[in-house]
Amino acid sequence: FAAWWGRAELLIEDTRQRKAALAALDQALRLQPEHAPALARRGDLRRRLRDFDGAQADLEAAMRLQPDSAEHIYALGEIWWDRRDYAQAYAAYARALTLDPNLAKAHGSSGDALARLGRYDEAERAFTDALRLKPESTYYTLRRGYARLMLKKLDEAQLDLEHAAQRSPDNAEVHHLRGRVLGQKKEWQAAAEAYGAALAISPRFMTALANRARCYNELGRFDEALADASAAIEVNPKYAANYFPRVFALIRLGRHAEAVADMDTYLELRPSDPMGYRYRARAYRGLGRDEDAKKDEARAQALTSSAKVETDPRAE
């Protein structure tokens, strides 16, 4: 058993050797089938290999043998996370914390799961708990900054993200989130610079490109906005939101025919979005196509009214 276990431990962190590590763990567990650490280790390895059913079976077997192991329950949460069942993941992380309240990664992962569930106030508290245990963690600082951004606690979010940027100046996501905070504060020049810092690290960072284009539009720098929005669309032409900053720039530059073409593409991707029809109507008016503009404006109004009826709790 010890030889197979040792071999698995040597191989497991090498992504090219994970199948060999799995075979070694299989051999070890044939000799000692109720060795909880080996079961948990194989479960974690199976998760990395995307065998979620096998991983869950191994972790549940380890938990039966060691029911008070916070690590085993946390690892089960990681399987639920990879399955994208964030409610189940959070339940597992929370259970792990009842056994070990000082398990920093369980606090942090709870925050991640809560953020995915849109429970940003609870996520903020979870990241604060994680930072109490690991105050120098850039990741937890960044994630708390994100939760605070979503809660519109912009000054606190900015403080977190500035700290994270000082610790990890080469982290593109930190600068991107700084840009989002500054954009919400309408500090357009500072936001554009923050997105620029992200793009210096990761030049094809799509949302940083699109968001900097929005900043340039607000600053009246329409040629630069057009260039950034076009680059974002090139990264992913199926991501509909990237078309808006380019259309805005095209309209302001008087290039209405191109704006109509972009809105045609946008409406193929999102045919029920009234904003798409409103923007295309603006472009049609720039071309003197008033009848087409009126049709789009009427369509936008109808979609807006329909959405209000569907979401109004007083509607019969």
Salt bridges, closest charged atoms under 4 A:
GLU9 OE2 - ARG41 NE 2.84
GLU13 OE2 - ARG41 NH2 3.50
GLU13 OE1 - ARG48 NH1 3.47
ASP14 OD1 - ARG16 NE 3.25
ASP26 OD1 - ARG42 NH1 2.93
ASP44 OD1 - ARG47 NH2 3.08
ASP44 OD2 - ARG48 NH2 2.88
ASP51 OD2 - ARG46 NE 3.82
ASP53 OD1 - ARG83 NH2 2.70
ASP58 OD2 - ARG42 NE 2.76
ASP58 OD2 - ARG46 NH1 2.98
GLU71 OE1 - LYS105 NZ 2.85
ASP82 OD2 - ARG47 NH1 2.79
ASP82 OD2 - ARG50 NH1 3.81
ASP112 OD1 - ARG143 NE 2.71
GLU122 OE2 - ARG119 NE 2.76
GLU124 OE2 - ARG148 NE 2.72
GLU124 OE1 - LYS153 NZ 2.84
ASP129 OD2 - HIS107 ND1 3.98
GLU136 OE1 - ARG167 NE 3.92
ASP155 OD1 - LYS185 NZ 2.83
GLU156 OE1 - ARG148 NH2 3.78
ASP160 OD2 - ARG144 NE 2.90
ASP160 OD2 - ARG148 NH1 3.00
GLU162 OE2 - ARG178 NE 3.23
GLU173 OE1 - HIS176 ND1 3.69
GLU224 OE1 - ARG221 NE 2.77
ASP228 OD2 - ARG212 NE 2.54
GLU258 OE2 - ARG255 NE 2.80
ASP262 OD2 - ARG246 NE 2.63
ASP264 OD1 - ARG280 NH1 2.78
ASP290 OD1 - ARG285 NH1 3.39
GLU291 OE2 - LYS294 NZ 3.74
ASP292 OD2 - ARG289 NE 2.90
ASP296 OD2 - ARG280 NE 2.62
GLU297 OE1 - ARG285 NH2 2.98
ASP312 OD1 - ARG314 NE 3.17
